[in-house]
Amino acid sequence: MDAPVKPAATTAAEPAARPKRPSRAEAEAAIKTLIAWAGDDPSRAGLVDTPARVARAYEEFFAGYGEDGAAALDRTFEDVDGYDDIVLVRNIPIASHCEHHMVPFVGKAHIAYMPNETVVGLSKLGRVVDVFARRLQTQENLTTQIVNAVTEQLKPRGAAVMIEAEHLCMTIRGINKHGATTVTTQFTGVFRDDPAEQARFLSLVHNGA
């Protein structure tokens, strides 16, 4: 008798399917419940339209779930006259939501790569930040997702990402440490393997020289 075949375990590369998305009406009903749970009257004049407004805002805040970060970088250019040094875009505004408390964290991202025959339009680096930021996130995951997208799509000799952000879950609740900033970095290729290139990236980010 053959041994029973067990279903294959879900791997990180093959995430389990997301549950069915609730309807707009269900989302608005949930927001109404939260308003009542917070202690207010969802039927009073100032709040009666709030569930619909919040649902619309969430569509914008979390639009990244319907977008592909890799696709934001799929158009590249080869006519660079042999340019092979750092391409860096600094101070890209970033706004995301903490997956633990669903409150914002805001700051800026710095993205660099060493071209390997091709470059990408500079605005596309800002676009890839938005795609991943408009999801429930941790800053660590966000940093990794951005550097992986740049590495996989552009095939550069190396990529570097730094994010500096203030987390409202830390500054307006809990320990209330106003002004605290979290810094995360990820490096691939030459930026990971050559300390001099990593130091040059950090110098360009902070000093612009």
Secondary structure, DSSP 8 states (H G I E B T S, - for coil): -----------TTS---------HHHHHHHHHHHHHHHTS-TTSTTTTTHHHHHHHHHHHHTGGGGS-TGGGG--EE--STT--S-EEEEEEEEEEEETTT--EEEEEEEEEEE-SS-EE-HHHHHHHHHHHHSSEE-HHHHHHHHHHHHHHHH--SEEEEEEEEEEHHHHSSTT--TT--EEEEEEEEHHHH-HHHHHHHHHHHHH--
